[in-house]
Amino acid sequence: MKTIALFGAAALAVMAAGAQAAPTISWAGGTGTTAPGTTVFQDFDGYAAGASIGADAFAYGAATNTGARPAFGSTGNFAAVLGGGNYTVNFGPTNLFSFVLGSLDTYNTLTLFLADNSSISYAGGQMIGDHAFSSGNQAIATSNGVVTFNANGGPKIVGAAFKSSQNSFEFDNLAVAAAGVPEPSTWAMMIIGFGAVAGVMRRRRAVTAHA
């Protein structure tokens, strides 16, 4: 009995650890502003409209017959993954990953890569926390908005893969926690510091050469 109880306790501990490791999901339908505390690192505006960003994945500047702009918060270019396509992005370990989602479809899939080398996938409505949505609707708040994943004390998020089995999976403004991103003033101080160090090194070399 004691052995069985120990095995049961161990199993519960493993299940609890697994539950804790899964990121929590926040869904804000009808909005276009990524989560507080995050900074957008990819808005796809650095690509020419129509450029390939992955296997059957493109940066579009306007709605096409294979991609519709997310209804909220998307300006400039946006991304669309076509049927059978894939767009993968990697970034530094972060507690928060947030992006603008457009016209969510049941056949869209998002996979998050975690710092412990595991991954977790969300299909269709799972991506927005199993909230009810109108699949493929290009205008309403139940299918268009901002989704945010919070590592919640578990392994940090280090990347994501956007996939779709049919046309299309549309998204924009990928963002991660801003911690660790130098502010402009910080960059200025770093540059001044590097300049001061370089000046000292030059003066030391000059003195040595004169001697």
Buried (B, 14 or more C-beta within 10 A) or exposed (E): EEEEEEEEEEEEEEEEEEEEBBBEBBBBBBBBBBBEBBBBBBBBBEBEBEBEBBEBBBBBBEBBEBBBBBBBBBEBBBBBBBBEBBBBBEBBBBBBBBBBBBBBBEBBBBBBBBBEEEEBEBBBBBBBEEBEBBBBBBEBBBBBBBBBBBBEEBBBBBBBBBBBBEBBBBBBBBBBBBEEEEEEEEEEEEEEEEEEEEEEEEEEEEEEEEE
